Amino acid sequence: MVGERTVAAGDVLLMALPFHTPKGHEQEGKRPVVVVGCPSGTLRYPTLIVVPLTTQVGRWARQNPTMYPSLSPGEGGLPRSSVALLDQLRSIDVRRIEGYLGTLRQDTLNRIRAGIMRLFEP
């Protein structure tokens, strides 16, 4: 829950992603994420399944748009063009939520979910 709003798949949130030791290539710090799953039922801890976003776009994103779908400025409340880093899918504690930016259009969320499903193909 963000303020009085219940978090749902497709929401773009500002979250504090944990820092890692040793350093790697995982996204860290305060950044936008897309919620792709909200586990329900009896859980050990309240978590969300999220995909971090970045504004840094390179050849890697242009060559693999299925793994790195682009988001236009304004989409989901994002101020700048962004890329969803599907290869960094993760579960994050809801206490790391720092704010709500907006909600993606359903077709954009569907593209992201389709890319995630490709992660699990043999």
Contact map, one row per residue, 1 for C-alpha under 8 A:
11111110000000000000000000000000000000000000000000000000000000000000000000000000000000000000010000000000000000000000000000
11111110000000000000000000000000000000000000000000000000000000000000000000000000000000000000000010110000000000000000000000
11111000000000000000000000000000000000000000000000000000000000000000000000000000000000000000000000000000000000000000000000
11111100000000000000000000000000000000000000000000000000000000000000000000000000000000000000000000000000000000000000000000
11111110000000000000000000000000000000000000000000000000000000000000000000000000000000000000000000000000000000000000000000
11011111000000000000000000000000000000000000000000000000000000000000000000000000000000000000000000000000000000000000000000
11001111101000000000000000000000000001000000000000000000000000000000000000000000000000000000000000000000000000000000000000
00000111111000000000000000000000001011000000000000000000000000000000000000000000000000000000000000000000000000000000000000
00000011111000000000000000000000011111000000000000000000000000000000000000000000000000000000000000000000000000000000000000
00000001111100000000000000000000011100000000000000000000000000000000000000000000000000000000000000000011110010000000000000
00000011111110000000000000000000011000000000000000000000000000000000000000010000000000000000000000011111000000000000000000
00000000011111000000000000000001111000000000000000000000000000000000000000011000000000000000000000011111000000000000000000
00000000001111100000000000000001111000000000000000000000000000000000000000000000000000000000000011111100000000000000000000
00000000000111110000000000000111100000000000000000000000000000000000000000000000000000000000000011111000000000000000000000
00000000000011111000000000001111100000000000000000000000000000000000000000000000000000000000000111100000000000000000000000
00000000000001111100000000011110000000000000000000000000000000000000000000000000000000000000000111000000000000000000000000
00000000000000111110000000111110000000000000000000000000000000000000000000000000000000000001000100000000000000000000000000
00000000000000011111000000011000000000000000000000000000000000000000000000000000000000000000000000000000000000000000000000
00000000000000001111101000011000000000000000000000000000000000000000000000000000000000000000000000000000000000000000000000
00000000000000000111111101010000000000000000000000000000000000000000000000000000000000000000000000000000000000000000000000
00000000000000000011111100000000000000000000000000000000000000000000000000000000000000000000000000000000000000000000000000
00000000000000000001111100000000000000000000000000000000000000000000000000000000000000000000000000000000000000000000000000
00000000000000000011111110000000000000000000000000000000000000000000000000000000000000000000000000000000000000000000000000
00000000000000000001111111000000000000000000000000000000000000000000000000000000000000000000000000000000000000000000000000
00000000000000000000001111100000000000000000000000000000000000000000000000000000000000000000000000000000000000000000000000
00000000000000000001000111110000000000000000000000000000000000000000000000000000000000010000000000000000000000000000000000
00000000000000001000000011111000000000000000000000010000000000000000000000000000000000010000000000000000000000000000000000
00000000000000011111000001111110000000000000000000000000000000000000000000000000000000000000000000000000000000000000000000
00000000000000111110000000111110000000000000000000000000000000000000000000000000000000000000000000000000000000000000000000
00000000000001111000000000011111000000000000000000000000000000000000000000000000000000000000000000000000000000000000000000
00000000000001111000000000011111100000000000000000011100000000000000000000000000000000000000000000000000000000000000000000
00000000000111100000000000000111110000000000000000011100000000000000000000000000000000000000000000000000000000000000000000
00000000000111100000000000000011111000000000000001111000000000000000000000000000000000000000000000000000000000000000000000
00000000111110000000000000000001111100000000000001111000000000000000000000000000000100000000000000000000000000000000000000
00000001111110000000000000000000111111000000000111100000000000000000000000000000000000000000000000000000000000000000000000
00000000110000000000000000000000011111000000000111100000000000000000000000000000000000000000000000000000000010001000000000
00000001100000000000000000000000001111100000000111000000000000000000000000000000000000000000000000000000000000000000000000
00000011100000000000000000000000001111110000001110000000000000000000000000000000000000000000000000000000000000000000000000
00000000000000000000000000000000000011111010011110000000000000000000000000000000000000000000000000000000000000000000000000
00000000000000000000000000000000000001111110000000000000000000000000000000000000000000000000000000000000000000000000000000
00000000000000000000000000000000000000111110000000000000000000000000000000000000000000000000000000000000000000000000000000
00000000000000000000000000000000000000011111000000000000000000000000000000000000000000000000000000000000000000000000000000
00000000000000000000000000000000000000111111110000000000000000000000000000000000000000000000000000000000000000000000000000
00000000000000000000000000000000000000000111110000000000000000000000000000000000000000000000000000000000000000000000000000
00000000000000000000000000000000000000000011111000000000000000000000000000000000000000000000100000000000000000000000000000
00000000000000000000000000000000000000100011111100000000000000000000000000000000000000000000110000000000000000000000000000
00000000000000000000000000000000000001100000111110000000000000000000000000000000000000000011110000000000000000000000000000
00000000000000000000000000000000001111100000011111000000000000000000000000000000000000000011110000000000000000000000000000
00000000000000000000000000000000001111100000001111100000000000000000000000000000000000001111000000000000000000000000000000
00000000000000000000000000000000111110000000000111110000000000000000000000000000000000001111000000000000000000000000000000
00000000000000000000000000000000111100000000000011111000000000000000000000000000000111011100000000000000000000000000000000
00000000000000000000000000100011110000000000000001111100000000000000000000000000000111011000000000000000000000000000000000
00000000000000000000000000000011110000000000000000111110000000000000000000000000011110000000000000000000000000000000000000
00000000000000000000000000000011000000000000000000011111100000000000000000000000011110000000000000000000000000000000000000
00000000000000000000000000000000000000000000000000001111100000000000000000000001111000000000000000000000000000000000000000
00000000000000000000000000000000000000000000000000000111110000000000000000000000011000000000000000000000000000000000000000
00000000000000000000000000000000000000000000000000000111111111000000000000000000011000000000000000000000000000000000000000
00000000000000000000000000000000000000000000000000000001111111000000000000000000000000000000000000000000000000000000000000
00000000000000000000000000000000000000000000000000000000111111100000000000000000000000000000000000000000000000000000000000
00000000000000000000000000000000000000000000000000000000111111110000000000000000000000000000000000000000000000000000000000
00000000000000000000000000000000000000000000000000000000111111111011100000000000001000000000000000000000000000000000000000
00000000000000000000000000000000000000000000000000000000111111111001000000000000000000000000000000000000000000000000000000
00000000000000000000000000000000000000000000000000000000001111111000000000000000000000000000000000000000000000000000000000
00000000000000000000000000000000000000000000000000000000000111111111000000000000000000000000000000000000000000000000000000
00000000000000000000000000000000000000000000000000000000000011111111110000000000000000000000000000000000000000000000000000
00000000000000000000000000000000000000000000000000000000000000011111100000000000000000000000000000000000000000110010000000
00000000000000000000000000000000000000000000000000000000000010011111100000000000000111100000000000000000000000000011000000
00000000000000000000000000000000000000000000000000000000000011011111110000000000001111000000000000000000000000000000000000
00000000000000000000000000000000000000000000000000000000000010001111111000000000001110000000000000000000000000110000000000
00000000000000000000000000000000000000000000000000000000000000001001111100000000111100000000000000000000000000000000000000
00000000000000000000000000000000000000000000000000000000000000000000111110100000111100000000000000000000000100000000000000
00000000000000000000000000000000000000000000000000000000000000000000011111100101110000000000000000000000000000000000000000
00000000000000000000000000000000000000000000000000000000000000000000001111101111110000000000000000000000000000000000000000
00000000000000000000000000000000000000000000000000000000000000000000000111111111000000000000000000000000000000000000000000
00000000000000000000000000000000000000000000000000000000000000000000001111111100000000000000000000000111100000000000000000
00000000001100000000000000000000000000000000000000000000000000000000000001111100000000000000000000001111100000000000000000
00000000000100000000000000000000000000000000000000000000000000000000000011111110000000000000000000001110000000000000000000
00000000000000000000000000000000000000000000000000000000000000000000000111111111110000000000000000001100000000000000000000
00000000000000000000000000000000000000000000000000000000000000000000000011001111100000000000000000000000000000000000000000
00000000000000000000000000000000000000000000000000000010000000000000000111000111110000000000000000000000000000000000000000
00000000000000000000000000000000000000000000000000000010000000000000011110000111111000000000000000000000000000000000000000
00000000000000000000000000000000000000000000000000001111100000000000011110000101111100000000000000000000000000000000000000
00000000000000000000000000000000000000000000000000001111100010000001111000000000111110000000000000000000000000000000000000
00000000000000000000000000000000010000000000000000111100000000000011111000000000011111000000000000000000000000010000000000
00000000000000000000000000000000000000000000000000111100000000000011100000000000001111111000000000000000000000000000000000
00000000000000000000000000000000000000000000000000110000000000000011000000000000000111111000000000000000000000010011000000
00000000000000000000000000000000000000000000000000000000000000000010000000000000000011111000000000000000000000000000001000
00000000000000000000000001100000000000000000000000110000000000000000000000000000000011111100000000000000000000000000000000
00000000000000000000000000000000000000000000000011110000000000000000000000000000000011111110000000000000000000000000000000
00000000000000000000000000000000000000000000000011100000000000000000000000000000000000011111000000000000000000000000000000
00000000000000000000000000000000000000000000001111000000000000000000000000000000000000001111100000000000000000000000000000
00000000000000001000000000000000000000000000001111000000000000000000000000000000000000000111110100000000000000000000000000
00000000000000000000000000000000000000000000111100000000000000000000000000000000000000000011111100000000000000000000000000
10000000000000000000000000000000000000000000011100000000000000000000000000000000000000000001111110000000000000000000000000
00000000000000000000000000000000000000000000000000000000000000000000000000000000000000000000111110000000000000000000000000
00000000000000111000000000000000000000000000000000000000000000000000000000000000000000000001111111000000000000000000000000
01000000000011110000000000000000000000000000000000000000000000000000000000000000000000000000011111100000000000000000000000
00000000000011110000000000000000000000000000000000000000000000000000000000000000000000000000000111110000000000000000000000
01000000000011100000000000000000000000000000000000000000000000000000000000000000000000000000000011111000000000000000000000
01000000001111000000000000000000000000000000000000000000000000000000000000000000000000000000000001111100000000000000000000
00000000001111000000000000000000000000000000000000000000000000000000000000011100000000000000000000111110000000000000000000
00000000001110000000000000000000000000000000000000000000000000000000000000111100000000000000000000011111000000000000000000
00000000011100000000000000000000000000000000000000000000000000000000000000111000000000000000000000001111100000000000000000
00000000011100000000000000000000000000000000000000000000000000000000000000110000000000000000000000000111110110000000000000
00000000010000000000000000000000000000000000000000000000000000000000000000110000000000000000000000000011111110000000000000
00000000010000000000000000000000000000000000000000000000000000000000000000000000000000000000000000000001111111000000000000
00000000000000000000000000000000000000000000000000000000000000000000000000000000000000000000000000000000111111100000000000
00000000000000000000000000000000000000000000000000000000000000000000001000000000000000000000000000000001111111110000000000
00000000010000000000000000000000000100000000000000000000000000000000000000000000000000000000000000000001111111111000000000
00000000000000000000000000000000000000000000000000000000000000000000000000000000000000000000000000000000011111111100000000
00000000000000000000000000000000000000000000000000000000000000000100100000000000000000000000000000000000001111111110000000
00000000000000000000000000000000000000000000000000000000000000000100100000000000000101000000000000000000000111111111000000
00000000000000000000000000000000000100000000000000000000000000000000000000000000000000000000000000000000000011111111100000
00000000000000000000000000000000000000000000000000000000000000000000000000000000000000000000000000000000000001111111110000
00000000000000000000000000000000000000000000000000000000000000000110000000000000000001000000000000000000000000111111111000
00000000000000000000000000000000000000000000000000000000000000000010000000000000000001000000000000000000000000011111111100
00000000000000000000000000000000000000000000000000000000000000000000000000000000000000000000000000000000000000001111111110
00000000000000000000000000000000000000000000000000000000000000000000000000000000000000000000000000000000000000000111111110
00000000000000000000000000000000000000000000000000000000000000000000000000000000000000100000000000000000000000000011111110
00000000000000000000000000000000000000000000000000000000000000000000000000000000000000000000000000000000000000000001111111
00000000000000000000000000000000000000000000000000000000000000000000000000000000000000000000000000000000000000000000111111
00000000000000000000000000000000000000000000000000000000000000000000000000000000000000000000000000000000000000000000000111
